[in-house]
Structures are given as structure tokens and as C-alpha cells.
């Protein structure tokens, strides 16, 4: 319970200063996973593939929003039953965070549209179509990029590349 309360306090404290902070990306991911702990424990296996990476200068609250959207989408895509794989690594001068699932996957014809505002494959009551649009805008603000790899009936993995040379946008 203490871990969940701490995660909620950390998550709800919004820094509106717009100042970049040096942050351990793993801490943000673990905070989001703790918040979703109840949904995860019902039938989702979480696989963590964390490499040791240097702290990243970023807007941590906004990145937590990215992790929240990606993890929530993954859990929904596999109906909270399957394997959620979360990874942290380093490629060139970027921290790479991946969130993958064993869900329904995204058909090739729809993959290019997933970042479009108001586009959703979910029923109206479940999605607004704004989550991945917001994700993309936050990543753009950090001068990063996001890639999606998906196979129908096998799952989807989103990879977020965040450069260590980020300056405020």
C-alpha cells in the first residue's frame, strides 16, 4: 500500500515550470507500473528488460504521461491477459524505452494513423483517439521519435527514442 501511495503522490505532483530535470527513466516507468498494479496482477505477466542508462534531461511529468498512455493501451490491447514487456536501453545518443504487448496487434493499414488526433480502434466509450497524439507531441517536444512495430494477433511494441541532447522546445 505504501508503494502505491508513494507512486500516486509522485504521479500527481505536476511540475508546471517547464524546466527540464535530470531524471532516471526507470523510476518513471516503475511509478506507472505501480499505479496499474491492480490491473496487471489479474492476468498480466510483466517482463522488465532494463539496461543501466544515464539520467536523462527531460520533463518527467510529461514523460510519465507517455508511459501511462503506452502501458494503458498495451493492457487494453491484450484485455489485461498476456505479457507486457517494458524495456530501457541506449542506442547511439538516445535512451530507448519500449513498451510491448501480446495483444491483438495493429493491422498494417491502420498503423500509419495511430498518431492522428481522434483516430481510435477502440469503442467510443473506451477511447478518445487522443492518447497517442499526445504521446507524439510530448516526444516531439523532447526532440525524440516514436516507432511502432506490430503484427496482427501477435502484439505491438512502441519504441520511444529520447536524445540525451534534448533542449527545451
C-alpha positions as CSV (number, residue, x, y, z in Angstrom):
1,X,0.0,0.0,0.0
2,X,2.8,2.4,0.9
3,X,4.4,1.8,-2.6
4,X,1.1,2.6,-4.3
5,X,0.5,5.8,-2.2
6,X,4.1,6.9,-3.0
7,X,3.5,6.3,-6.7
8,X,0.3,8.2,-6.7
9,X,1.9,11.1,-4.9
10,X,4.8,11.2,-7.3
11,X,2.5,10.9,-10.3
12,X,0.0,13.6,-9.1
13,X,2.7,16.2,-8.4
14,X,2.8,18.2,-11.6
15,X,5.7,20.5,-12.4
16,X,4.3,23.3,-14.4
17,X,7.6,25.3,-14.6
18,X,8.5,23.9,-18.0
19,X,12.1,23.3,-16.7
20,X,13.9,20.2,-17.8
21,X,15.2,18.0,-15.0
22,X,17.8,15.2,-14.9
23,X,15.8,12.0,-14.3
24,X,16.2,8.3,-14.0
25,X,13.7,7.0,-16.7
26,X,13.3,3.7,-14.8
27,X,11.8,5.5,-11.8
28,X,9.0,7.0,-14.0
29,X,8.3,3.6,-15.6
30,X,8.1,1.9,-12.3
31,X,5.8,4.6,-10.9
32,X,3.3,4.0,-13.8
33,X,3.6,0.2,-13.4
34,X,2.8,0.6,-9.7
35,X,-0.3,2.6,-10.5
36,X,-1.5,-0.1,-12.8
37,X,-0.5,-2.9,-10.4
38,X,-4.1,-3.9,-9.7
39,X,-5.0,-4.4,-13.4
40,X,-1.6,-6.1,-14.1
41,X,-1.9,-8.7,-11.3
42,X,-5.2,-10.0,-12.7
43,X,-3.5,-11.9,-15.5
44,X,-0.6,-10.0,-17.0
45,X,3.0,-11.0,-16.7
46,X,5.3,-8.1,-16.7
47,X,8.8,-8.6,-18.2
48,X,11.3,-5.9,-17.4
49,X,14.3,-5.6,-19.7
50,X,16.2,-2.7,-18.1
51,X,19.8,-1.8,-19.1
52,X,21.7,0.7,-17.0
53,X,21.4,4.1,-18.7
54,X,22.5,7.6,-17.7
55,X,19.9,10.0,-16.3
56,X,18.0,12.0,-19.0
57,X,17.3,15.7,-19.0
58,X,13.6,15.9,-19.7
59,X,10.1,17.0,-18.5
60,X,9.5,14.0,-16.2
61,X,5.7,14.6,-15.7
62,X,5.2,14.7,-19.4
63,X,7.2,11.5,-20.0
64,X,5.2,9.8,-17.2
65,X,2.1,10.7,-19.3
66,X,3.8,8.9,-22.3
67,X,4.5,5.8,-20.2
68,X,0.9,5.9,-18.9
69,X,-0.7,6.0,-22.3
70,X,1.6,3.3,-23.8
71,X,1.1,0.9,-20.9
72,X,-2.6,1.5,-20.6
73,X,-3.0,0.9,-24.4
74,X,-1.0,-2.3,-24.2
75,X,-3.0,-3.6,-21.3
76,X,-6.3,-2.8,-23.1
77,X,-5.0,-4.4,-26.4
78,X,-4.5,-7.7,-24.6
79,X,-7.6,-7.4,-22.5
80,X,-5.3,-7.4,-19.4
81,X,-4.3,-11.0,-20.2
82,X,-0.8,-11.7,-21.6
83,X,2.7,-10.4,-21.4
84,X,3.6,-6.7,-21.0
85,X,7.3,-6.2,-21.8
86,X,8.9,-2.9,-20.7
87,X,12.5,-2.1,-21.7
88,X,15.1,0.5,-21.3
89,X,18.3,0.7,-23.3
90,X,20.6,3.0,-25.1
91,X,21.2,3.4,-28.8
92,X,23.7,5.9,-30.0
93,X,23.0,9.1,-28.1
94,X,19.4,8.2,-27.1
95,X,17.6,6.5,-24.3
96,X,15.2,3.9,-25.8
97,X,12.1,2.9,-23.9
98,X,10.0,0.1,-25.3
99,X,6.5,-1.0,-24.3
100,X,5.3,-4.2,-25.9
101,X,2.3,-6.4,-25.5
102,X,0.9,-9.8,-26.7
103,X,-2.4,-8.2,-27.7
104,X,-4.4,-8.1,-30.9
105,X,-1.9,-6.1,-32.9
106,X,-2.5,-3.2,-35.3
107,X,-3.3,-4.0,-38.9
108,X,-0.8,-2.5,-41.4
109,X,-3.5,-0.3,-43.0
110,X,-4.1,1.4,-39.6
111,X,-0.5,1.7,-38.3
112,X,0.2,5.0,-40.0
113,X,-2.9,6.6,-38.5
114,X,-2.4,5.6,-34.8
115,X,-0.8,9.0,-34.0
116,X,-3.6,11.0,-35.8
117,X,-5.8,13.1,-33.4
118,X,-9.2,11.4,-32.8
119,X,-8.3,8.2,-34.5
120,X,-9.0,5.1,-32.4
121,X,-9.6,1.5,-32.9
122,X,-11.4,1.3,-29.6
123,X,-15.1,1.5,-29.0
124,X,-16.3,5.1,-28.4
125,X,-16.7,4.6,-24.6
126,X,-13.1,3.4,-24.3
127,X,-11.0,5.8,-26.3
128,X,-10.9,9.4,-27.4
129,X,-8.2,8.9,-30.0
130,X,-6.1,11.5,-28.3
131,X,-3.7,9.3,-26.3
132,X,-1.1,8.6,-29.0
133,X,-1.4,12.1,-30.4
134,X,-0.5,13.5,-27.0
135,X,2.4,10.9,-26.8
136,X,3.7,12.0,-30.1
137,X,3.6,15.7,-29.2
138,X,5.4,15.1,-25.9
139,X,8.1,13.1,-27.7
140,X,8.4,15.8,-30.4
141,X,8.9,18.4,-27.6
142,X,11.8,16.2,-26.3
143,X,13.2,16.1,-29.9
144,X,12.7,12.4,-29.9
145,X,10.9,9.9,-32.1
146,X,8.5,7.0,-31.7
147,X,8.3,3.8,-33.7
148,X,5.6,1.2,-33.8
149,X,6.1,-2.5,-34.7
150,X,3.0,-4.7,-34.8
151,X,1.7,-8.0,-36.0
152,X,-2.0,-8.8,-36.0
153,X,-2.8,-11.4,-33.4
154,X,0.8,-11.3,-32.1
155,X,1.1,-7.9,-30.4
156,X,2.6,-4.5,-30.6
157,X,5.7,-2.7,-29.5
158,X,6.2,1.0,-29.3
159,X,9.8,2.3,-29.0
160,X,10.5,5.8,-27.8
161,X,13.9,7.3,-28.6
162,X,14.9,10.3,-26.4
163,X,18.1,12.1,-27.1
164,X,20.5,13.0,-24.3
165,X,21.0,16.3,-26.1
166,X,17.4,17.5,-25.5
167,X,16.9,21.2,-25.1
168,X,13.6,22.8,-24.3
169,X,11.3,23.1,-27.3
